[in-house]
Amino acid sequence: MIGFMTANEAASKWNISHRRVITLCSENRIAGVATLGNMYIIPADAEKPVDGRTTRYENAIKAKPFVKWAGGKGQLLETLRTYYPKDLGITITKYCEPMVGAGAVLFDVINNYQLEEVLINDCNTELMNVFMQIKDNVSMLIQLLQQFEKEHLALDDEARKEYYYTQRNLYNNLISQKKVNATLKAALFIYLNKTCFNGLYRVNRHGQFNVPMGSYKKPTICDVESLLLVSKKLQNVHIVAGDYKATERFIDDKTFVYFDPPYRPLSKTAEFTSYNETEFGDKEQTELAEYIKQLAAKGAKVLASNSDPKNTNPDDDFFDELYQPLNIHRITAKRSINSKKDGRGKIGELLISSY
């Protein structure tokens, strides 16, 4: 066809996806585009439109994590953004977070980039149930949380304590059963997170939530506006629960992958990896590093966070050796969750990237 090219040819010429070309055509952002039957035809000399997908969302209300989470990356986002792939949202059209946690990076990415596919996963099945209930049953979830908030705030300190432990026992009974009201379980998860000590989620070896009550005077248990916005943002997100290695089929050379695993402890007294009943020691860190290298070999753009052993031992090259030949960047982060005040503050962390 003289003087014209197909959407596939334009995608190859401009180094973007076929789906992105179709979107640009449907939005009339390509000069001279026309239709022939059920297909678009594009002038052969048409220029690739300037990508406006990031700026389009700059003034939008931003979705944010709906729970507080140990190791959450909210305070580190400004630094992390500088390490995102430069072609994110252009040639990198997919995002995957195999250990999503509270999702600070997830929400930052989907707030600011329009991607074709997003998949999140975590081995904490109860956390992923909350994500799924916010996505699919947010109205009922809000009703339950509003009830918990009303009842909790109406009580004095002693009665609140009794109420909290009653709800904690109910939650632990529910997670031990196979057939339960998943929305009620999710509501209890959020209630406990908003009212427990320091916003921690910690379980014992039997998977039972065991964090004591916190001392918040007027906690916001139900943030309706935030939950509705998160629900809207999650509509196009695939949510799964299980081993992080199960994400391999989704990930390809057009995928940005971010890993935020349980950090390697800097000392024996600092050890805390019990976000679920499984442990994450050096053996697991090594397996994760091999998986990350496997994804990098596929052409995926992989970024991973971890602790920096050199904070306490300048001669500890555990990660430097483990992640060769990937890139290791040393950054400064603020630790926000710790049971002792002197355990909070600025500390060095690692960012490992395949690009």
N, C-alpha and C positions, 0 to 999 in steps of 0.2 A: 504493500500500500504506500504509494509515493507521498512523501511529505508528512506521514503520520507514523506513530508507533503505538503499540498496544500497552496496556497497563503492566504486563510482565516485562516488556522491554524497557519501560520507564523505570520500573523497580530496579532492574539490573543496572541501568545507566546511572541512576541517582544513588544506588546503594542503600535502598530502603525496602521495606517489605511490600509485597503486592497489595496486602490489605490497606497499608498506609496510602498507597497511590489511589486506590478506590475511594478512600475517605476524602482525600484531597480533591478528587474529581467531583464527588457528590457535594462538597462544600463550595464548588466553583472557585477553587483557589489556583487552578491552572489555566492560564490564558489560552483561549482557543480550543479548549476541550469540547468534544462533541460525542454523540452516541451513534452507533451503527447497530441497529437491532437492540440486543440486550448487553452490548459491550461498549466501553469507552474507547475513543480514539483520541490520541494526544499529538499535537504538532511536534514533529521530530526535533525542532529547534527550541521547544519549550524549556524554560529554565526551572530548576527545582525550587519550589516555594520555600521561603524562609520559615523554619520551624517555629511555631508560636505556642507550642503546647505547654511550656513552662510558664511563660508570662500570662497565658490565658487564665491561670489559676492563682496568680500572685495575690489577688485581692479577695479570694474566696475564703470563707470560714474554714479553718483547719481542723480536721479530725485529730484526735489525740488518744493516747492509751487510756483505757477505762479502769485500769487497776494500777496500783503501785507495785513495782516488781524489783526484787534485788538484782542489781546489775543492769537495771534499765538504762537506756542510752539517751534519755531526754536531754540531759545537760551536756551531752557530747555531740549533739547533732550538728552544730555549727562547724566543728572540726571534721566530722565524718563526711559532710557534704563535699568537702574539698577532695575527698578520695573516691567519690562516685565516678563511674566511667564517664568520660567526656561525651560519649555518644549515647548516653542513656536517654531513651525516648525518641531516638532517631533510628540508628541501626540496631541498638539494643532495645528490643520491644517487649521483653518478658522480665519478670522479677520473681525470685524465689527466696523465701526465708525458711530454712529447714528447722531452725530452733528459735521460733518467733518470740517467745516470752510475751511481754506486754505489747510489743509491736511498735515501739517508738520509731524505728527506722522504716518499718512497713508503712506507717501512716505518713511519714515525711515523704517517702517516695510516691505513694499514690495521691497525696495532696498536690504534688508539684509536677508529676509527669503522667501523661495519658499513655498507658501501656496496653498492649493487646491481651496479655494473659498474666495473671498473678497467682502464685500458689504459696500458701503458708502451711507449716507443719510444726508440731511440737510433741515430744513424748509425754508431756503432761496432758492426759486425756481430759481431765476436768477443766483445765484452762481452755482447751480447744472446744469443749462443749459450750463454754461461755461465748466464744467467738461465734459458734454456729447458732446459738439462741439469739444473740444480738442481730445476726443476719436474718434469721427466719421468723423469730417470734418476739420482736422487740416490744410490741405493745403489751403483751402479757408479762414480760420481764419487768417492764416499767411499773406495772400495777403492783406486782409483788414487792419490788424495791420501795415503792412509795409507802406500802403498808409497813414494811420493816422500819423505814425511817420514822414514820409517825409513831410507831410503838416504842422504838428505841429512845427517841428524843423526849417522850412524855415521862420517862422514868427518872428517878433519882439515881445516884451513883451505885448504890448497893443493888437496887432492882435491875439496873442496866447490866451489872455483872452477871446476875442470875439469868437474865434474858440472853446475854451473849453465849454463855456456856450451854444453855438449852438449844440454841440455834446451832452451835458447833457440834453438839451431839447428834442433832438431826441430820446435819450435813454428813457427818462420818457414817451414820447409819445408811444414808442414801447412796453414798459412793461404794458401799460394800454390797449393794444389791444390783442385780442385772437389769431388771425392768423397773424404772423409776420415772418420775416426772422430771424430765431433763431441764425444763425451764425453771422449776422450783430449785433444783440443784444449782443451776447457774446463778439464780438470784441469791441463794445462800452464800455461794462463792464470793460474789461481789460484796455482800453485806459484811462477811467476815474480813475481807480485805480492807474495807473502809473503817473497821472498828477494832481490828486486832493490833497488837503491839507493833509499832513501827511499820505497819503495812507489809509485814513479811508473809510469804507463803512457804511454810515448812511442814514436812510430813515426817513421820517416823518410818521405820523399816516395814511396817505393815500398811503404809500408805495413808495413815490417819493424820488429819490436820491437827497440829498440837500447839499452835501459837496462842499465848494467853491474850487476854483482852488489853487493849490500849487505854489511854487516858484522854482521848479527844473529847472536848466539851460539846462541840456541835458539828459532828462530822457530816459531810455531804454524802449521803448514801445513794441517793438517786439523782443524778445529773441528767435530766430528761433531754435537754438540747444536745448534749454531748453524745448520749446513747443513740438518739435518732440520726445524728450525723454519721456516727460510726457505722450504723446499720446501712445507711445509704452507700457509704464508701465500700462496704464489704460485699455488695450485691454481685460484683463481677470478680470476686476473689474465691479461688478454690481453697477449701479448708479441710485439712486432713490431720489425723493424729496417729503418731507411730514413730518408728525409727527414722532418723534423718536420711538414711541411705535410700529409703523408698522414694525420695524425690528425684532420683537419678534419671528416670524416664522423661520427666518434664523438662529437664535442663538441657539446653543445647547452646550453640555458639551465638545465639541472640539473647542470652539470659544473663542478667546481673544477679548474682547470688551473694547474700550476706549471712554470715554465721556469727552467732553470739553464744558460744557454748558456756557451760559452767567453767569459771576461771580456775586455772591451776593455782592452788593456795600458795601464798608467799611464805607461809610458815605453818607449822602444825597447829598452832593456836588459832590461825586465821581460817582453818579449813571449814568450808561451808558449801556443800554441793547438793544438799538434800531438798531440791525443789520438787523432787519426786522420790520414789522409794529406791531408785537405782543410783549407783555411785558413778563418778566420772573421774577416774584417776589417770595416771600417766599412760597406762595401756589404752584407755579410751581416747586420750589426747593424741596418741600416735595413730590410732585407727582413723580419727577425724582428719589428721593431716594427710594421710594417704588418700582419703576420699576427696579432699580438696584438690590434691594434685591430679587425681583422676578427672575431676570436672574441668580443671584448667587445661588438661590435655585435649578435652573435647572442644576447647575454644571458648568456654564460658568465662565471663568476667567475675572472679570470685574475690570477695573481701571478707576477712575474718578478724574478730577482736579476741584478745586474751590478756592475761596479766603479764607483766614484765618481771621475770625472776631477778633481774639485775637491781631491782629496788632494794633487795635484801642481801644479794650475793652477786657482786660484779663479775664473778667468774662463772656464773651459771649460764651456759649457752644452750640450754635445753631446746628452746624454740628456734634459736638461730640455726642450730644444726638440723632440727626436725623439719623445718620448712624450706631448706635449700632445694631448688634454686629460686624460690619465690622471693618477692620483695618484702622486707620487714621495715616498718616505719615505727618510730618511737614517739609517742604523744603523751600529753599530760591530761589526766582526767580527774574529776572530782568524785570521790566516793561519798554516796549519800545515804546508804543503808548500812548501819553497823550498830550492834547493841551497846557499844561503848563510844562515848563522845570522842575519846582520843584516837579511835580507829577510823575517824572520818577526816576528810581533807583531800588535798591534791596528791596524786600518785601517778607514776609512770605506767602506761599501758602500751600494748602492741597492736598494730594493725598490719595484717599480712595480706598482700594483694598478689594476684596472678598477672597483673598488667601494670 
